Amino acid sequence: MSGEADTPRGSVLIVDDDRTVVRIVSTYLGRAGYRTHAAGDGFEALGIAAEQWPDLVVLDLTLPGLAGYDVMRRLKDRGQVFVILLSARGQPGDRVTGLRLGADDYVPKPFSPNELVARVDAVLRRAERPPATGEAVVHEGLEIDCDGRRVRVRGAEVALTVREFELLHFFARHPGKVFSPEQLMQQVWKTSHCADTGTVPVHIRRLRRKIEEDPSEPSWVRTVWGVGYRFQVPALSESSTPPSPGRKRACLASVHSLQPERSALQLVTRPTRAVLPTCLGVLGQAGIAAI
């Protein structure tokens, strides 16, 4: 079965052992301008994909012969492809499992054909968007190279997926601002407000594992309970703040006033003794051997 269009918007492989579902989905996607192919089981789907690689796969989880999760894994091992899971398993745990395993969206049965088409549109729009470009975004310990699509965390390069990179880049360009899962779906995933937001916390957890020293106590991507997520720029510690020229001159004058023939600690008064460690720390940062 193959949907026809004069100028197809993309190729969609529909994998479901229910012929009625295949017929309905193929009809609606064909009307929307997509070229469609259909398979009734996992092995047939892999064979069709090998002959003509699809842009997106609408994949049922409960297939004869080869389970839907296994089909998705094999397809993604072969190359880049978007996957929308279509299943009667509508529990939140099933959705989270599918998204964690690499699905781009999850539509529970029964479903609206028009909504499915809208989700296909939204997922494929991600591939059409130009990647983020421009100057590097730099925060303490974090550098995002937009043109090179590279991220360095505390000096070490970290490998991120396309979605993880876009999510981090969006956060880093809006430090201190809180975004709800719905807003992130619209801004990063470019989907409508009615999209399933379950994929957001999954990607947040993955991102934290890669960039945070302690993912359970994140310093950059923080949860604002009941609202959403915020990118927090870690505050510079006092010891890491470069001393001002005036502060360095004051400390130098204090130390140089000490008589070299006597111990510095014997000469300083009690108030001076209290600030001496601070001065020595400042001079140490400046690379000056004062004593």
N, C-alpha and C positions, 0 to 999 in steps of 0.2 A: 504494500500500500504506500502510495506516495502523493503528498499534496503538491499542487502545481501553482506557480505564480510566475508572471512575466518577469518580474525583477525580485527574486526571493530575498527576503530579509536575513535569512540564515537557515541552517540545516538543523532540524530537531529529530532525534531518534526517540520514539515512544516505545517503551518496553513494559508490557503488561499482558498477562495471560487471559484477561477479560476482553474479548473482542469488542464488546459494546463500548467499553472505556476507550479502547484504541480508536474506534471509529469516531466517537464524539470528539476526543482530543485532536485527532488528525483533521477533522472537519473545521473545527474552530481555529486551529493554528493555520490551516491552509487559507481560510478566509482572511486571516490577519497578515498574510503574505509570506508565511514560512513554508519551506520545502520540508516535507516530513517523510520519515521511513518508520516502519513498525517491526517489532519483534515480539514473539509470544513467550520467549524464555531467555535466560541469561546467556546461554551458549550461542543462540541465534543472534542476540544483540552484539556479542563480541565479534562474530563473523561479519555482520553488516558494518560495524564500526571499522573493521580492518580494511574493508573495501572502499568505504567512503566515510571519512572521519567527520562526525557531527560537531556542530558548535555547542549544542546543548542536548542533554539526555533527560527525558521525563521517565523516571524509573520507579516501578513498583517494587516494594520490598519483598513481598511474598510471591516468589517465582518458583516454578518447578525446575528441578535440576540444579540450578546454581542460584544461591540467595542474592537478593538485591545488593546487600552490603559488599559481597564478594565481587559482583559485577562492577560496582562503583570503584572499588579498590583497583581492580585490573585495568579499568579504563583510565584512571588517573595515573597509574604507573606507566601507561603507554604514552601519554601526552596531555596537553592542556585541554580540558573539557569542563563545561559547567554541568552540574547535576541538580535537578529538582526531584526530591523523593516524593513519591505519590503512594500513600499507604493508608489502610484502614486502622493502623496503629496510631491513634491520636493522642496518646498519653504524653504529658510533658517530657517524661524520661526518654521516650522513644525519639522525640524530636531532638533532644539534646544529644543523644547517642549519634543520630544521623549527622548532625552538624559537626560534632567532634570528629567524625570519621571523614569529613571532607565535603559533605553536601553543601550546596550554595543556598538551598531553600528547602522547605518541607511543607507539603500540602496534604492535610489529612482528608481521607474520604469520609463521607461524600463531599464533593467540592463543586464550586461554580466554575463552569468552563471559561466564562469571561474572566474570572479572577485568575485562573491558571494562565491564561494568555497574558494578562497584565504582569504576572510574576515572571513569565518568560521574557517579556519586554524589558522588565527592570533588570533582570540578571544579565541579559545580553548587552544592555546599555553600558555596563561596567567595562566590557571589552572595547567599546567604541570610544570611551573617554580617553583623551590624551593623558599620559602620566604627568604627575606633578613635576614642575620644573621651576627653576629660579635659584636664588641664592640659598646657601646652606642655612639651615636652622640650627643654632648652637645654643645649648644651655650647659650649665656646669656638669661635666661628665657625659654629655650626650651631644652627638653631632649627626645631623641628618643631611646627607648630600642628595638633593633632589634630582639633579641631572644624572648623577651616577647611580641613583637608587641604592645608596649604601647608608648603613647606620653603624656608628661606632659608639660603643658604650664603655666609658672609662678606659678609652684608648684601644679597645679590642673590637674588631668588626663582628657584627651579629647578623646572621642570615634571617631575613624576615620574608614571609609570603607577600604577595601583592596586596592582599587585604590588610595584613598586619602593618605593612609600610604605610598604606594610605591612612589607616586609623591613627598611627603614631604621629604622622606628619600633620594630620588635622588637629590632634590634641596639642602638639607642640606650637602650632601657630596661634592657638587660643589659650595661653596659660592662664590659670585662675578662673576660667569660666566653666560652669557646670552644664553638661549636656545630658538630656534624658536619652534612654535607649531609642525612643522614637525619633528624636532629633539626629542621633548618630546614623540611624537607618536612612534618613533623608539626605544627610550631608555626605556620608561616606559611601553607603551602599547605593544611594540614589534611588531608593524605593519609596513608595507611597506610605502615608501614615498608617495604613491598614496592614502593612506587612508584619509578619511574625518577627518579634524582636528577640526571640530566644537565641539567635546567633550572636548577639552583641556580647553578653557576658562570656560566652565561649571564647570569642576572639580576644576579649580583654584578658582572660586567664592565660591564654597562650602567649600573648604579648608580654604579660608580667613575668612569665617564666623565663623569657629571653632577655629582658632588659633590667629587671629588678634584682638587687642583691638578695633580698628576702621577699619572694612573691607574696607571702602571707602578711607582710608588713610593707606594702609598696610605698615608695617615696615619690614616684612620679605620677603614675596613674592611680588615683585614689577614688574610692567609692564614697559617694555622698548618699547615705542611706535614705531611701524613700524618694530620691530625686534622680540620681544618675551617676555620672563620673566627671572628675575634674583632673586636669593636668596641673600638677603642683611643681613649681621650680624649687628644688631644695635650697634653703637659705644658706648662704656662705657662712661658715664658722668664723669666729674672730681670728683664729690662728691662720686662716687661709686668706684673710683680707689684707691686701698690700698696705703697708704703713704709709701714711702721707709724708711728704718731704719735711713739713714742719715738725711732725712728731719725731722723725729721725734726728733732726737737728737738736731738738730739746734733749733727747736722750744722750746724744753725743756730748753735749755741753755738760750734762750732769756727770758723765763718766770721766771726761777729761779733767774735770775740776778736782778729782781725787788725787792725793799725793802719791806718786809711784812708790815712795820708800815705805809706805805703810799699807796694811791690809785695807782693801776697799770696804770690807764689811765693818771694820773698826771705826772708819771715818764717817760713815753715813749716819744721819740722825734717824730717829724712829720713823718719822713720816717718809724720809727718803728711802729707808730700808723697805718700806711697804711697796714702793713703786719700782724698786730696782729690778725685780724679776721681769716686770713688763717691759722695761727699757731694754734689758738684755735680750728679750725675745724679739723685740722690734729690730734691734741691731743685727741679730742673727738672721732675720728674714732679709735684711739689706745686704747680707754677705760681708759684714764688717767685723773684724776681730778687735773689739774695743779694749779687752783686758788681756 
